Amino acid sequence: MKIIIIGSVAAGTSVAAKARRNTEEAEIVVYDQGKDISYSVCGIPYQIGGEVEELSELTPRDAAWFKKRYNVSIFTEHKVTQIDHANKQLRVMELFSGETKIDNYDVLVFATGATPVAPPPFNQKQYDNVFQVRTVQDARDFEAYSVKQPKRALIIGAGFIGLEMTEQLVNKGLEVTVVQLEDQVMTPMDADMAFRVEEQMREKGVDLILNDAVKTIKGETSVERVVTTNGVTIEPDIIILSAGVSPNTELAKEIGVEIGKTGAIAVNKKMQTNIPNVYAVGDVAESFSIITGKPIYRPLGSTANKMGRIAGDVITGGNLEHRGILGTGIFRIFDLQVGQTGLTEKEAKTEGYEVEVLYNIKPDHAQYLGGKELTIKALADKETGRILGAQAIGQGGVDKRIDVIATAITFKATAEDLFHLDLAYAPPFATTKDPVLYTGMALNNAVKRNPLLTPAELVRRQNNRETLQIIDTRSKKDFEKGHIKGAIHIPLADLREKSIALNKESTTVTYCNKGVTGNAAQNLLLNYGFKTVYNLSGGNKNYESYLKMVEQKLNNIQNQIN
């Protein structure tokens, strides 16, 4: 059996390695049009920023190493130009010499990855100060240009790569402007959580331009000036394109491989395409959601490695299967760690779930040992209590909490299950009631007895002129500093006595600074026979953040009109 793999980064080399571990009988050949193999795409921003000293640290293996270790023949700078699947042949061109050859295969694997999107007008011409961050060669090109000591950077797109490059270039002393087509950064997140990232960026001096795009470019060989659709003029020395990626499906389409709803190659759980003996793995292939079972495309190195291992096993007689993904991701932006897993609130509602939404604001570990505020937004299905997703932002401990919740979602845990987890505790690492445990407890309470109200829902009800009895349980000082419109001030200590003057039949909302005292007031009123009592999730702190986000979006719209 001869296996030919097109592509030699995370997925392709994983196919080859697993196939060889399973059998010594197969001939395994890999073709890649790039110079480098098995490199860390995700590490490139940190090498550009100087956190990784040498580019070679991102490319620990080469073709010679793979040949010696696995007896796999990897041909770099070789481009597959044509495939004749009827005869199981492909035409390969050596890029250096231009010579072509025909090679035969029994099994073909597409690990062709994805290409960065070059949004117009950047896709019309090549400029020497415009870069993408996708390959090791991109990093080399950036490093070569950096001798010109650019001072001002323009980043197009605010996804993972865009935000990581923002951090790294600011840390290198550049003035950074980010232009994002959508009205928020990190579109896979809910807007109210992404807003916290936007605030951090502005605090660090980033000029963040949302809901806009570059319309025109001035310059011949270098971009000297750009003007956006909304009329903003920017004069960058260097430009980073990070507007997303598109799966490289052209070769696969030519032989009739089915393309899925996401635009990537459709595969089954064994990474098989619709054509016998043809597989697809990594950033060129779509996955599926563990929660909904629907196709999903989230190109990440971790998923690519899994897909490659599964395909390599199946090709050589194994029975591994892909179990889907949650779209789990994490990144760092200056002082913040930002992670997510599962469905967002928007996605959950689109899928038809009725959800309880919790904003849990707690220190990541004991405050007397320097614990910093951690905000978790988590969702549970009201009908079943199942955890559907979570997003977390803080200065520490985000990875731990997101990983625990991702594991819980994978095994279909409910909010109550989350509370009962036996997690590691010591003051340097957690609080006695870890943020994960509190998330489970509060969501379980919300599903069963103590409903939560998000700031967005509260504002919507107020705008609809609903009659609401809003009780501020904070101190007099906090209340006078600022409170929710229409709220009455009754500190928790006085609520038992003063509840007699309240209307038990009226829809009631309790709130405090972050949610805990509001929950205590909610319990008290429910025990006293109040019919409907909500606790404002995340308290006044979260409410104020929501209002700031709304105001910022309105300002953005007004600026565009002007």
ABEGO torsion letter per residue (X at the ends): XBBBBBEABAAAAAAAAAAAAABAABBBBBBBABABBGBBAAAAAAAAAGABABAAAABABBAAAAAAAAGBBBBBGBBBABBBAAAGBBBBBBAAAGBBBBBBBABBBBAAEBBBBBBOAAAABBBAABBBBABAAAAAAAAAAAAAGBABBBBBEABAAAAAAAAAAAAAGBBBBBBBABABBGAABBAAAAAAAAAAAAAAGBBBBBGBBBABBBEAABBABBBBAAGBBBBBABBBBBAEBBBBAAAAAAAGBBBBAAGBBBBBAAGBBABBGBBBBEAABBBBBAAAGBBBBBBBAAAAAAAAAAAAAAAAGBABBBAEBAGBBBBBBEABBBBBBEBBAAAAAAAGBBBBBBBBBBBABBAAAGBBBBBBBBBBBAAAGBBAEBBBBBABGAAAAAAAAAAAAAAGBBAAAAAABBBBBBAAABBABBAAAAAAAAAAAAAAABBBBBAAAAAAAAAAGBBBBBBBABBAAAAAAEBBBGBBBBBAAAAAAAAAABBAABBBBBBBAAGAAAAAAAAAAAAAGBABBBBBBGEAAAAAAAAAAAAAAAAAAAAAAX
